C-alpha cells in the first residue's frame, strides 16, 4: 500500500494524477460525467453518440478530463484507444503513424496493448470465431489473414509462436507506419475500423477513441495536409461502434472556423466534409474541463494531503501551510489545478523534510 501510494505521489509531484486515483482526485466534474454516461449509454445500444470536444488551455484539466473519461469507459466494459497528436511523430494526415500508437495503448478490462487485448480474446475460440466473422466483413485480406493465423496458433497451443508471429506487425500497423503512400492511409483506417469491430463482436460494449492536442493540426505543412487530416478525422468518426473524444485549445477553433469558410471545405473529401460540417453547422459538442473554484480547490487539496500522509506517515502537521498555499493559488488569475496539486505536494514535502531534520538534530543532541 505504501509503495503504491508513494508511486502516486511521484506522479502528483509532476502535477498529474495517477489513473488509479483519478476519480478520487477529480472535483467539479458532474457535467462531464453526465455527458460521458449519456454517450456511453448510447454507444452500448449501438447508437453512435456525437463526438465530444474538450476545450481548455495548458493546465486547465483537459488531459485530466480525457483520462477520466478513459477510466469511466473501461470500468463500464468499453474498450479504449488513444493517441496524443503532434505533427512530427503522430501527425493527423498520416493515420499509418497513428495506428501503432493507438495499438500500443488499446485497453479492455485489465488488458493493455493490442497484443494483450486480442491475445486474450483469441484464447476463447468460440468468441474469437464470431468476432472474426463479424469483423471480417469490415477488413482487407491482410488483416483477416493475420488474425486467423493468430487464432490458429492459439488453438494449437503454440504460445511461443503466437507471441513472435509476424501477423502482429499487420495488426499493430508497424508494417506500414513508415510509408507515406496514400493507399497506406486507407489501410491504416481499415485496420482501426477492424479493431473496433473485432473488440465489439468479442464482448466489448464499444470503443472510445481518445485524441489529445488536436490543435497540432496547425503544425501541418499546408492546406492540402490539413484537408487530408480532416479526411482522417472523418474516418475516425465512421469507425464502427465508437465514440470519439478530442482535446482541443482555442487555436484549433480558429483554424477549423477559417477552413470551413474557405474553399478547403468544398475541396475536401466526403469524409473531410463530414467532420467540417460539424463546425460549419455549429453542431460540434464543446465542453470545458471542470472549473475549480475555492470550494473545489479546498476539497482537492484535502484529498492530495490525505494521499500524501498515506504514503509518508511521518509528515508533520502542515494544515496552516496548506491553507496558505490555497490562498496563494486563489490569487492567481489562471486558477490552474495542476499548479495547485504541485503546490500541495511541495508543501507536504517541506513539512516532511523539516520533520526529518528535527529528528536528526534531536538524535545528535542526545
PyMOL commands that set and color helices and strands:
alter all, ss='L'
color gray80, all
select helices_A, chain A and resi 2-13+19-21+30-44+62-75+95-105+114-122+125-136+141-155+159-164+167-172+182-201+214-219+223-237+250-260+264-267+270-280+294-311+319-331+337-365
alter helices_A, ss='H'
color red, helices_A
select strands_A, chain A and resi 52-55+79-84+107-108+111-112+207-212+242-248+285-288
alter strands_A, ss='S'
color yellow, strands_A
deselect
rebuild
show_as cartoon
